[in-house]
Amino acid sequence: MSDDAPPTAVSHRPPARPRLGMAQGSAPWLLPALGAAGAAALVARGSLPRAAAAAPVIALAAGMAWFFRDPERGPATGRVLSAADGVVQSVDPRPDGRTRVAVFMNPLNVHVNRAPLAGLVTRVEHRPGGFRPAFDKDSERNERVIWTLETEIGEITVVQIAGAMVRRIVPYLAAGQKVEQGERIGLIRFGSRVDVYLPAGVGPAVEVGQRVRAGETRIDAD
């Protein structure tokens, strides 16, 4: 799909999340890595040279498992919670009165994102794009999925932005579905950013450089 392709609505909902602590949508990457690690471990038995050769394969599989982990969270208290694990990259007032809280996720963070507030998913929009690093200002042109939630405090927008390594965002919900606060909404693979737009009149409670956790850290002020 070209960068100039029009936005398309995401209308599917994947099967239920596996109960293994791994993120839904991780199988295409995780299973081959684990299979290769298992085969390498079998071949390496009884041979130090083969064990040394297998070590990078096993380490890669372990890294994949760590990246795609999906820990349980909450229950948390707070009106608006962070949608992502990571570090607050920017807190920007917007011309329309909203405030954008951008959280950068490095490859060591959990990459499963969560709903900042309970409400109704009114729109899930996928926009193709480039593959700049998520911390780069030009990442505004990257692939993204834009979530619009109707909540008790008004409309909340959550934007999942893909990073440089692999441009693939996996939404877990579709328009028309209800979502609970802290519920998983999707996965971004390999380095990325998530923006939450607070409604006009709702101020931020976080600052640049602060570490936050999806579904646990409150990002709005009273």
Beta strands, then each sheet from edge to edge (+ up, - down):
strand 1: 8-9
strand 2: 86-93
strand 3: 99-105
strand 4: 112-114
strand 5: 119-127
strand 6: 144-151
strand 7: 154-162
strand 8: 169-171
strand 9: 178-179
strand 10: 184-188
strand 11: 192-198
strand 12: 211-212
sheet 1: 1+ 5- 6+ 7- 11+ 3- 2+ 12-
sheet 2: 1+ 5- 9+
sheet 3: 4+ 10- 8+
end
